Amino acid sequence: MDASNSQLQLHSRTGKGEGETVGIALLGFGTVGAEVFRLLDENADAFAHRIGGPAEIRGIAIQNKNKLRPGVPSELLTDDAKALISRDDIDLVVEVIGGIDFPRELVLTALNSGKSVVTANKALVAAHADELAEAAERSGVDLYFEAAVAAAIPVVGMLRRSLAGDQIERISGIVNGTTNYILDAMESTGASYDEALAEATRLGYAEADPTADVEGHDAASKAAIMASIGFHTRVKFEDVHCEGITDITADDIAAANDAGYSIKLLAICERLRREDGSEVVNARVHPTLVAKEHPLATVSESYNAIFVEAEAAGSLMFYGNGAGGNPTASAVLGDVVGAARNIVHGGRAPGENTYANLPIADFGEVDTRFHIDMEVQDRAGVLEAISALFAQHGVSLRTVRQEDGEDTARLIVVTHAAKEATLENIVSALGELDEVKTVHSVIRLGS
Ligand code: HSE
């Protein structure tokens, strides 16, 4: 154990005492904030029993104090979040604002002034986990963020506590409800991309700017958090290779369906072993062909699921609501109970532990399989030229399917596993071959 780790053990914390009230500052009153407030208020007695003392929201920081908020006492509302956090009667800060810079400032202010924090903000945690964890350690307080990954599914607690005695090999998950809703609607109802996105937004799954969903950034933040905890190694948002679903067409979905696959946007976090035996980790997000018999292929609508492979536990799958106000509020409130209990009784939750500090593997090092859909000339020798190209790169083909067109043919090739970098080189070389008219799509196979 290094010096910094042993120093962390020195922080002990005494509680306020059984029956004492925990004062809460709620930062943000959108869909999630309003649900947190309602549930805490309606179930106040139950929360007091679970915590060991009452939990009281003593202030709510919002942007616009004039907006009507029925059922919320106006004296709780303030537009000065920093002043609210600094009040002596606040023990716990709940951040449900979203964004990065402003919440970062507020969360750091809270942690530095000795207040525990519960946040649902994956972008903030994925970008600034080191800084936030250090501030929590320095002050000896808790930083909880269960709601940051897949809302109501207890992913953070499962990785941090339940599987703390195991070695995680791989985590592959559907962790974005909006994109799963869109892909599922395109596959099952034939909805267009735009129709499905509009419906996901109306249902409250999508981020304020759905670019973060459809470009895969939201899932990449969650991948960074899962990989960091699962592999005891800091993996940041910028370490995650990220491709979204904006290029997926109805044709891709139909071709996948014909071949027995569903297209899912997967976040994949993987422990890899290099030829010299050393271990590295990789995290990535991209559309993936998932065999219909795999449990992840059955995850429909806006549901999320996380498939974990661990050395001793084997395969586990966690399934449920990964987006929306209520499911997110459920995860936030679970954290509120945990943090408030520690405030009352003393002690701290398990914090960050990045002792393994494994190198992050480049995406090119990952082993993968490609599904390549292309239009080729319909004449003798074409298949030979294409298979020769794969052979030159040492990649063997698993299946080749041809459909005749008018003057051309559609060729769908599925490769055996090879390094991502090698397959990328093959795809660019295919584009140069006279025999290949267009490469329509390249989608990786998993999970
Ligand atoms: N926009 C996100 C999703 C919400 O669609 O899953 C939770 O991060």
Residues whose N, C-alpha, C, O or C-beta is under 5 A from the ligand:
A	BS01	HSE	V175 N176 G177 T178 Y205 A206 E207 D213 G322 A323
